[in-house]
Amino acid sequence: MRHSAVVQFVHPSLALVVARTVVAACCLALAAGSVAAAQKKPRKPSAARAAARDGEAEARLIEVYKLVAQAKKREALQRAEKLVRDHPNFQLAQLVYGDLLMAQTRPVRAMGDVPEPAAKMGMPMLAELREEAQLRIRALRERQPEGAVPAAFVQLPASTKHAIAVDTSRARLYLFENTAGGLKLVADYYVSVGKAGWEKATEGDLRTPLGVYYVTSNLDPKTLKDFYGAGALPINYPNPYDARRGKTGSGIWLHGTPPTQFSRAPKATDGCLVLANPDLLRLIRTVEVRATPVVIAHNLRWTSPAAAQPESQRFNDVLQSWRAAKASGDVARLLGFYTADFSGNGKTLPEWMPVLQAELNRARGRDIQLKDVSLLRWTDSADTMVVTFGEVAAGSRTGAVKRQYWVRQGAQWKIFFEGVIG
């Protein structure tokens, strides 16, 4: 995709529209923060200031919603006023604050309850803010089972410290830590996706890709336009499975927002995943380039770690059979694990055979060990497994780090891509 430098944000005048029928003093109180945010000279957010505050603004907004539900409107108004003072570029918080101001003069019938002429002026921005609010509240109400993990994470080695999963239907990103006791959910954040939704297929289709990816780099925010906020983490779209299906496009990043905008509408990007700057800074401090997996799904399927064990064992048996075939030095036996349309760094299977033969010659019949095995499963029209491991011949201290893409063909798993990544 092509990254645009045009800043798309909810105009601060919408906050003023929300409170237009309230007394002048209240109108000015509502507008002051937004106008100041829009007029303030853009600058990069401070990592030191935002580092410990990821998710804090959303938590405070949710607390305001809870107070409203408890009919504690005065306290809710006080909390909302402080929230917009602390985060004047948080448009959804401004909208909630406007509603609470409005509630002092008449009942508020719905979020963004402004007079009809003003509502027409604010569309579609008002609709986007309402959708954002619904998604944030839904994430609070509809939690995954305690201890559950995305089913895509079949097996992660101790060397993989963190993992990321995104549910595009919920506009939610989940950050996991890989502990001695397994994956632990440490945070989840609101995230914006493509204007046209998800399942990217072609360059410029304004969709966010679905699949298994890895963070490929960590771009220095000093080299980026303010549009990208606190920084950017590119991912490897299109991956080999995407390429196999003819998908095109590039430049899919996890990145932040401009200084004038706390968050973007649920569907507002050209295909990237966009987080609030404090949330992105948490990811930047956490992820490891080329090691942190990013699973992006329309609807994440959650499972218990115990339920994932049988699948992990079944596939490990297949992987060990491939290892044994390679250790045997029998090329014909080994080729039985590869698809007819295999691709290895642009080489077809016949072109890849000399590479395999050279590897077998170097091993000279020695046994092969697979270390730090990672299994990430992706199922759509096909059942695939992304496998990463260190391949070390007996007697050697080190070896190549490889990544394979397997596909289930009937009852068999076969490799359709293989490459050295380290």
GUKESE-953635 format. One record per residue (C-alpha): residue number from 1; residue in one letter; x, y, z. Coordinates in pm, 1 decimal, always signed. Example, Ala and Ser with C-alpha at 12.3 -4.5 7.8 and 13.67 -1.06 7.14 Angstrom:
2
  pos  code        c1        c2        c3
    1     A   +1230.0    -450.0    +780.0
    2     S   +1367.0    -106.0    +714.0
END
This chain:
422
  pos  code        c1        c2        c3
    1     M      +0.0      +0.0      +0.0
    2     R    +106.1    +361.8     -37.2
    3     H    +130.0    +560.6    +283.4
    4     S     -43.8    +897.3    +269.6
    5     A     +81.6   +1191.1    +470.9
    6     V    -268.2   +1338.5    +488.5
    7     V    -387.1   +1351.9    +848.1
    8     Q    -743.6   +1227.1    +879.1
    9     F    -897.1   +1318.1   +1211.9
   10     V   -1228.2   +1412.5   +1364.6
   11     H   -1244.2   +1789.5   +1348.2
   12     P   -1245.3   +1948.5   +1693.8
   13     S   -1552.1   +2151.8   +1601.0
   14     L   -1759.1   +1833.1   +1639.8
   15     A   -1708.0   +1857.9   +2013.4
   16     L   -1842.6   +2212.4   +1994.1
   17     V   -2140.6   +2094.8   +1786.5
   18     V   -2223.6   +1839.5   +2055.3
   19     A   -2260.7   +2109.4   +2318.0
   20     R   -2400.2   +2385.5   +2098.9
   21     T   -2731.0   +2413.9   +2285.3
   22     V   -2566.5   +2429.4   +2625.9
   23     V   -2493.4   +2764.7   +2785.7
   24     A   -2199.2   +2954.7   +2643.1
   25     A   -1969.7   +2880.7   +2934.6
   26     C   -2017.1   +2506.0   +2891.0
   27     C   -1962.0   +2533.7   +2517.5
   28     L   -1635.0   +2709.7   +2573.7
   29     A   -1525.9   +2452.2   +2829.8
   30     L   -1590.7   +2173.2   +2582.6
   31     A   -1424.1   +2338.0   +2287.1
   32     A   -1116.2   +2469.6   +2462.9
   33     G    -930.0   +2141.5   +2479.8
   34     S   -1001.9   +2037.9   +2121.7
   35     V    -918.9   +2372.9   +1969.2
   36     A    -598.2   +2389.7   +2167.4
   37     A    -502.5   +2043.7   +2046.0
   38     A    -566.0   +2136.8   +1683.6
   39     Q    -373.1   +2465.1   +1703.6
   40     K     -81.2   +2333.5   +1902.7
   41     K    +234.2   +2285.2   +1699.9
   42     P    +264.4   +1912.0   +1620.9
   43     R    +542.8   +1729.3   +1796.7
   44     K    +634.7   +1370.8   +1859.6
   45     P    +489.5   +1220.0   +2179.2
   46     S    +728.4   +1175.8   +2468.7
   47     A    +816.3    +811.7   +2523.8
   48     A    +911.6    +882.3   +2883.4
   49     R    +572.3   +1039.7   +2952.8
   50     A    +356.6    +787.8   +2766.7
   51     A    +547.1    +464.9   +2834.4
   52     A    +362.0    +374.3   +3153.9
   53     R     +20.9    +495.0   +3040.6
   54     D     -82.7    +254.2   +2766.8
   55     G    -454.5    +180.0   +2792.0
   56     E    -499.0    +443.0   +3064.5
   57     A    -719.2    +682.3   +2865.1
   58     E    -956.0    +406.1   +2754.2
   59     A    -981.1    +271.2   +3109.1
   60     R   -1079.9    +616.9   +3229.8
   61     L   -1339.9    +648.6   +2953.1
   62     I   -1490.0    +311.5   +3043.6
   63     E   -1507.1    +426.1   +3405.8
   64     V   -1710.6    +727.0   +3291.9
   65     Y   -1951.2    +492.4   +3110.1
   66     K   -1986.7    +282.8   +3426.4
   67     L   -2067.0    +589.2   +3635.6
   68     V   -2333.3    +694.6   +3385.8
   69     A   -2486.4    +347.0   +3402.6
   70     Q   -2496.3    +383.3   +3780.7
   71     A   -2674.8    +719.3   +3744.9
   72     K   -2374.3    +897.3   +3900.9
   73     K   -2382.8   +1172.8   +3642.3
   74     R   -2213.1   +1439.8   +3849.6
   75     E   -1911.2   +1219.3   +3917.8
   76     A   -1913.7   +1103.4   +3555.0
   77     L   -1904.3   +1465.4   +3438.9
   78     Q   -1612.0   +1541.4   +3668.1
   79     R   -1419.1   +1238.1   +3542.8
   80     A   -1496.4   +1321.4   +3179.6
   81     E   -1385.7   +1681.0   +3225.1
   82     K   -1052.5   +1569.7   +3368.6
   83     L   -1010.9   +1311.7   +3091.5
   84     V   -1051.6   +1566.2   +2810.8
   85     R    -824.4   +1805.7   +2996.2
   86     D    -553.3   +1538.9   +3015.9
   87     H    -617.9   +1412.3   +2661.1
   88     P    -762.3   +1705.2   +2461.5
   89     N    -714.2   +1513.5   +2133.3
   90     F    -933.7   +1219.7   +2246.3
   91     Q   -1238.4   +1294.2   +2030.3
   92     L   -1458.2   +1018.6   +2174.1
   93     A   -1396.7   +1147.4   +2525.8
   94     Q   -1489.9   +1496.3   +2402.4
   95     L   -1816.6   +1357.4   +2266.7
   96     V   -1900.4   +1187.4   +2596.9
   97     Y   -1815.3   +1504.7   +2784.8
   98     G   -2047.1   +1700.7   +2553.8
   99     D   -2330.7   +1456.5   +2620.9
  100     L   -2282.6   +1491.2   +2995.5
  101     L   -2292.7   +1867.7   +2963.5
  102     M   -2608.2   +1836.5   +2755.6
  103     A   -2763.9   +1613.3   +3020.5
  104     Q   -2765.4   +1906.8   +3259.2
  105     T   -3026.1   +2081.4   +3044.7
  106     R   -3232.7   +1789.8   +2908.4
  107     P   -3234.0   +1408.2   +2889.1
  108     V   -2976.3   +1259.9   +2650.4
  109     R   -3142.1   +1003.4   +2427.0
  110     A   -2832.9    +857.4   +2259.7
  111     M   -2460.6    +908.1   +2236.0
  112     G   -2388.8   +1232.7   +2052.6
  113     D   -2745.0   +1350.6   +2112.6
  114     V   -2735.4   +1681.9   +1931.1
  115     P   -3014.5   +1872.6   +1752.6
  116     E   -3098.8   +1733.8   +1408.2
  117     P   -2934.9   +2015.4   +1205.2
  118     A   -2614.0   +1982.0   +1407.3
  119     A   -2621.0   +1601.9   +1378.4
  120     K   -2637.4   +1628.1    +998.0
  121     M   -2338.7   +1860.3   +1004.9
  122     G   -2139.2   +1611.5   +1212.7
  123     M   -2206.2   +1303.3   +1001.0
  124     P   -2028.4   +1071.2    +928.5
  125     M   -1786.9   +1166.7   +1207.8
  126     L   -2058.7   +1122.9   +1467.6
  127     A   -2138.6    +775.0   +1336.8
  128     E   -1769.4    +679.3   +1351.8
  129     L   -1740.2    +793.7   +1711.1
  130     R   -2053.0    +599.1   +1807.4
  131     E   -1910.2    +286.5   +1645.9
  132     E   -1579.7    +336.4   +1825.8
  133     A   -1763.8    +365.5   +2156.8
  134     Q   -1964.0     +48.4   +2092.1
  135     L   -1649.8    -148.8   +2008.5
  136     R   -1466.5     -31.3   +2319.5
  137     I   -1763.5    -120.4   +2540.3
  138     R   -1806.5    -456.5   +2367.5
  139     A   -1441.0    -539.1   +2441.2
  140     L   -1514.6    -479.1   +2808.6
  141     R   -1837.6    -680.4   +2819.1
  142     E   -1745.7    -976.3   +2597.8
  143     R   -1418.9   -1107.7   +2734.3
  144     Q   -1256.6   -1431.6   +2623.7
  145     P   -1255.8   -1719.8   +2874.7
  146     E   -1002.3   -1681.9   +3155.8
  147     G    -666.7   -1828.8   +3053.2
  148     A    -771.8   -1884.5   +2690.8
  149     V    -530.1   -1812.6   +2406.7
  150     P    -578.9   -1771.5   +2030.7
  151     A    -587.1   -2115.3   +1866.8
  152     A    -333.3   -1996.1   +1608.2
  153     F     -58.9   -2012.4   +1873.7
  154     V     -14.5   -2390.2   +1863.7
  155     Q    +339.0   -2383.4   +2007.0
  156     L    +581.1   -2105.6   +2095.6
  157     P    +935.7   -2167.4   +2222.3
  158     A   +1079.3   -1990.3   +2526.0
  159     S   +1291.1   -1779.7   +2288.0
  160     T    +972.1   -1611.9   +2162.2
  161     K    +908.3   -1361.8   +2440.3
  162     H    +583.4   -1205.6   +2317.1
  163     A    +305.6   -1257.8   +2065.3
  164     I     +36.4   -1033.4   +1917.5
  165     A    -313.0   -1124.8   +1800.2
  166     V    -564.6    -893.4   +1632.2
  167     D    -941.4    -942.0   +1603.7
  168     T   -1052.0    -707.0   +1324.8
  169     S   -1425.5    -759.5   +1389.7
  170     R   -1375.6    -621.3   +1741.3
  171     A   -1111.0    -361.2   +1650.2
  172     R    -892.1    -515.7   +1921.2
  173     L    -523.7    -602.2   +1955.0
  174     Y    -406.0    -846.7   +2223.4
  175     L     -50.0    -854.7   +2358.7
  176     F     +75.3   -1178.2   +2517.3
  177     E    +383.9   -1258.4   +2718.7
  178     N    +529.1   -1606.2   +2676.4
  179     T    +599.4   -1714.6   +3034.3
  180     A    +723.8   -2040.5   +3184.6
  181     G    +358.2   -2123.7   +3247.5
  182     G    +250.9   -2046.6   +2891.6
  183     L    +103.4   -1747.1   +2714.7
  184     K     -29.4   -1474.6   +2942.1
  185     L    -247.0   -1186.7   +2821.6
  186     V     -81.4    -869.5   +2948.4
  187     A    -277.6    -599.6   +2761.4
  188     D    -537.4    -539.0   +2491.7
  189     Y    -597.0    -222.4   +2294.1
  190     Y    -843.7     -59.0   +2057.7
  191     V    -705.2     -60.2   +1701.6
  192     S    -818.6     +86.7   +1368.4
  193     V    -819.6    -121.9   +1048.8
  194     G    -865.2     -65.2    +674.8
  195     K   -1134.3    +164.1    +535.6
  196     A   -1272.3    -122.3    +326.3
  197     G   -1240.6    -375.3    +607.6
  198     W   -1012.1    -677.3    +603.0
  199     E    -881.8    -970.9    +398.3
  200     K    -648.9    -772.1    +178.2
  201     A    -605.3    -913.0    -172.6
  202     T    -464.3    -641.0    -398.2
  203     E    -253.7    -327.3    -383.9
  204     G    -461.7     -25.4    -287.4
  205     D    -779.1    -213.5    -187.9
  206     L    -780.7     -34.3    +152.8
  207     R    -811.4    -363.0    +342.1
  208     T    -613.9    -504.5    +633.3
  209     P    -457.6    -845.2    +563.2
  210     L    -555.8   -1160.7    +749.7
  211     G    -297.9   -1424.3    +834.2
  212     V     +19.0   -1504.3   +1027.2
  213     Y    +290.2   -1240.1   +1009.9
  214     Y    +605.8   -1123.8   +1183.9
  215     V    +733.4    -780.5   +1281.7
  216     T   +1013.6    -712.9   +1032.1
  217     S   +1158.6    -384.4   +1161.5
  218     N   +1116.1     -99.8   +1406.5
  219     L   +1118.3    +232.6   +1222.3
  220     D   +1276.5    +529.8   +1395.0
  221     P    +998.3    +787.8   +1455.6
  222     K   +1247.9   +1064.5   +1374.7
  223     T   +1245.8    +943.6   +1013.4
  224     L    +863.9    +940.5    +987.4
  225     K    +602.7   +1207.0    +926.8
  226     D    +385.8   +1313.3   +1222.0
  227     F    +105.3   +1115.3   +1056.5
  228     Y    +260.0    +793.6   +1194.7
  229     G    +280.0    +919.5   +1551.4
  230     A    +509.8    +741.9   +1797.2
  231     G    +660.3    +506.0   +1539.0
  232     A    +590.5    +212.3   +1310.5
  233     L    +635.6    -165.2   +1312.7
  234     P    +614.5    -310.6    +958.7
  235     I    +500.2    -673.0    +913.7
  236     N    +586.1    -919.0    +636.6
  237     Y    +277.4    -885.9    +419.7
  238     P    +257.9   -1047.1    +169.1
  239     N    +389.7   -1362.1    +335.3
  240     P    +462.5   -1679.2    +130.6
  241     Y    +104.3   -1801.9    +172.4
  242     D     -26.2   -1466.8     +45.2
  243     A    +213.9   -1483.8    -249.6
  244     R    +102.6   -1839.0    -328.6
  245     R    -254.5   -1710.1    -363.7
  246     G    -154.0   -1413.9    -580.6
  247     K    -211.9   -1144.8    -319.7
  248     T     -39.3    -812.5    -381.5
  249     G     +42.6    -494.8    -193.7
  250     S    +301.2    -394.6     +64.7
  251     G    +375.8    -148.2    +344.1
  252     I    +142.2    -285.6    +611.4
  253     W    +247.8    -135.7    +943.9
  254     L    +139.8    -113.0   +1302.6
  255     H    +175.0    +259.1   +1369.8
  256     G     +52.7    +548.1   +1583.0
  257     T    -157.3    +859.6   +1530.3
  258     P     -80.3   +1227.8   +1461.2
  259     P     -44.0   +1462.9   +1760.9
  260     T    -390.6   +1609.0   +1697.3
  261     Q    -564.3   +1271.1   +1714.3
  262     F    -572.7   +1023.8   +2002.3
  263     S    -730.9    +741.6   +1803.5
  264     R    -880.5    +688.9   +1459.4
  265     A   -1219.6    +556.9   +1353.5
  266     P   -1261.3    +176.6   +1353.9
  267     K   -1222.6    +163.2    +974.4
  268     A    -995.2    +450.7    +880.8
  269     T    -662.9    +325.6    +743.7
  270     D    -527.7    +226.2    +404.3
  271     G    -473.8    -125.1    +542.4
  272     C    -244.6     -65.3    +839.0
  273     L    -325.4    -129.3   +1204.1
  274     V    -329.2    +200.2   +1396.4
  275     L    -312.3    +234.8   +1775.1
  276     A    -308.2    +527.5   +2015.1
  277     N     +50.3    +642.9   +2063.2
  278     P     +85.3    +528.2   +2428.0
  279     D     -37.4    +181.0   +2326.5
  280     L    +198.7    +163.7   +2029.5
  281     L    +491.4    +268.1   +2248.7
  282     R    +420.3     -34.1   +2470.5
  283     L    +444.6    -258.1   +2164.0
  284     I    +762.2     -87.1   +2043.1
  285     R    +926.7    -148.5   +2380.4
  286     T    +808.2    -509.0   +2383.6
  287     V    +834.6    -672.4   +2041.0
  288     E   +1142.6    -832.2   +1888.9
  289     V   +1210.9    -774.4   +1521.4
  290     R   +1180.1   -1093.1   +1310.3
  291     A   +1074.6   -1290.7   +1619.4
  292     T    +738.4   -1154.5   +1738.9
  293     P    +443.6   -1315.6   +1556.5
  294     V    +137.7   -1108.3   +1464.3
  295     V    -179.2   -1308.6   +1394.6
  296     I    -456.0   -1103.4   +1231.0
  297     A    -799.0   -1267.8   +1215.0
  298     H   -1151.6   -1153.5   +1139.2
  299     N   -1270.8   -1343.4   +1446.7
  300     L   -1007.4   -1487.1   +1678.0
  301     R   -1079.5   -1840.5   +1790.4
  302     W    -985.6   -1886.7   +2155.6
  303     T    -889.7   -2215.5   +2314.9
  304     S    -739.5   -2347.2   +2636.3
  305     P    -366.0   -2429.3   +2637.4
  306     A    -453.9   -2789.0   +2727.0
  307     A    -677.4   -2821.3   +2420.1
  308     A    -388.9   -2706.4   +2197.3
  309     Q    -152.6   -2980.9   +2317.9
  310     P    -288.0   -3268.5   +2103.7
  311     E    -260.6   -3062.6   +1784.1
  312     S     +90.7   -2957.7   +1879.1
  313     Q    +192.0   -3319.3   +1934.8
  314     R     +36.1   -3442.2   +1608.8
  315     F    +217.8   -3185.0   +1400.7
  316     N    +544.8   -3234.0   +1587.9
  317     D    +525.7   -3600.5   +1487.5
  318     V    +502.7   -3490.8   +1122.1
  319     L    +790.6   -3247.1   +1164.5
  320     Q   +1007.5   -3515.6   +1324.5
  321     S    +933.3   -3744.8   +1031.9
  322     W   +1061.8   -3472.0    +797.5
  323     R   +1371.5   -3434.1   +1018.0
  324     A   +1436.6   -3808.7   +1009.2
  325     A   +1398.9   -3811.9    +629.0
  326     K   +1651.9   -3533.3    +597.9
  327     A   +1892.1   -3698.6    +842.2
  328     S   +1872.5   -4018.7    +636.2
  329     G   +2025.9   -3844.9    +337.0
  330     D   +1763.0   -3997.5    +107.5
  331     V   +1658.6   -3718.4    -131.7
  332     A   +1364.2   -3910.8    -278.2
  333     R   +1226.2   -3977.8     +69.1
  334     L   +1272.2   -3615.4    +165.0
  335     L   +1099.8   -3483.6    -149.4
  336     G    +785.5   -3667.1     -43.9
  337     F    +731.6   -3391.0    +212.7
  338     Y    +716.4   -3112.2     -48.9
  339     T    +426.5   -2998.4    -267.7
  340     A    +455.1   -3005.4    -646.8
  341     D    +419.9   -2624.7    -653.8
  342     F    +684.3   -2570.0    -382.6
  343     S    +873.4   -2242.3    -385.0
  344     G   +1198.3   -2168.3    -203.7
  345     N   +1323.2   -1813.7    -244.2
  346     G   +1178.4   -1801.2    -592.9
  347     K   +1299.8   -2148.4    -691.8
  348     T   +1066.9   -2425.1    -805.6
  349     L   +1099.4   -2773.4    -659.1
  350     P   +1333.5   -2900.1    -936.3
  351     E   +1543.2   -2585.8    -892.1
  352     W   +1541.9   -2636.6    -513.6
  353     M   +1670.0   -2994.4    -531.3
  354     P   +2038.9   -2891.7    -562.7
  355     V   +1994.4   -2679.2    -248.6
  356     L   +1855.9   -2978.1     -59.1
  357     Q   +2130.3   -3201.8    -193.2
  358     A   +2397.2   -2953.8     -84.6
  359     E   +2249.6   -2946.2    +267.4
  360     L   +2252.4   -3325.3    +282.5
  361     N   +2613.2   -3334.9    +165.8
  362     R   +2717.6   -3091.7    +436.6
  363     A   +2538.9   -3297.2    +702.0
  364     R   +2724.4   -3610.1    +581.4
  365     G   +2466.2   -3840.5    +734.7
  366     R   +2475.3   -3681.1   +1077.6
  367     D   +2160.2   -3658.1   +1282.2
  368     I   +1971.5   -3328.0   +1280.2
  369     Q   +1820.0   -3151.4   +1576.4
  370     L   +1535.6   -2900.5   +1557.1
  371     K   +1554.6   -2632.6   +1826.1
  372     D   +1316.5   -2358.1   +1942.2
  373     V   +1029.7   -2488.5   +1730.4
  374     S    +741.4   -2244.9   +1671.4
  375     L    +407.2   -2362.5   +1529.4
  376     L    +150.2   -2106.8   +1415.0
  377     R    -165.4   -2235.7   +1248.5
  378     W    -379.6   -2050.5    +998.8
  379     T    -700.1   -2193.8    +855.5
  380     D    -918.0   -2033.9    +587.5
  381     S    -980.7   -2204.6    +253.4
  382     A    -678.4   -2421.4    +338.6
  383     D    -521.5   -2548.5    +659.2
  384     T    -165.0   -2416.8    +696.0
  385     M    +112.3   -2416.8    +955.6
  386     V    +395.2   -2164.2    +979.1
  387     V    +693.8   -2344.4   +1129.0
  388     T   +1013.2   -2177.5   +1251.8
  389     F   +1310.7   -2363.2   +1401.6
  390     G   +1685.8   -2378.3   +1435.2
  391     E   +1836.2   -2667.4   +1235.8
  392     V   +2156.1   -2798.7   +1393.6
  393     A   +2351.7   -3099.2   +1271.1
  394     A   +2493.0   -3332.0   +1535.5
  395     G   +2837.4   -3215.4   +1643.4
  396     S   +2770.2   -2853.4   +1546.9
  397     R   +2706.6   -2571.4   +1790.2
  398     T   +2493.5   -2360.6   +1561.5
  399     G   +2286.8   -2390.6   +1247.7
  400     A   +2050.1   -2206.1   +1020.1
  401     V   +1719.3   -2066.2   +1141.9
  402     K   +1453.3   -2176.1    +896.4
  403     R   +1090.2   -2097.9    +831.1
  404     Q    +860.6   -2337.5    +650.5
  405     Y    +500.9   -2306.1    +536.6
  406     W    +307.5   -2633.2    +539.3
  407     V     -35.1   -2704.9    +392.7
  408     R    -264.4   -2996.2    +466.3
  409     Q    -340.3   -3198.2    +152.1
  410     G    -593.0   -3463.3    +241.5
  411     A    -452.2   -3648.2    +540.8
  412     Q     -95.3   -3530.9    +478.4
  413     W     +98.3   -3218.3    +564.0
  414     K    +338.7   -3093.1    +296.6
  415     I    +581.3   -2800.7    +262.7
  416     F    +507.0   -2537.0      -1.6
  417     F    +772.1   -2283.6    +106.8
  418     E   +1103.6   -2300.1    +287.5
  419     G   +1365.7   -2037.5    +353.0
  420     V   +1655.3   -1943.8    +580.2
  421     I   +1578.7   -1641.2    +796.2
  422     G   +1883.0   -1633.9   +1021.5
END
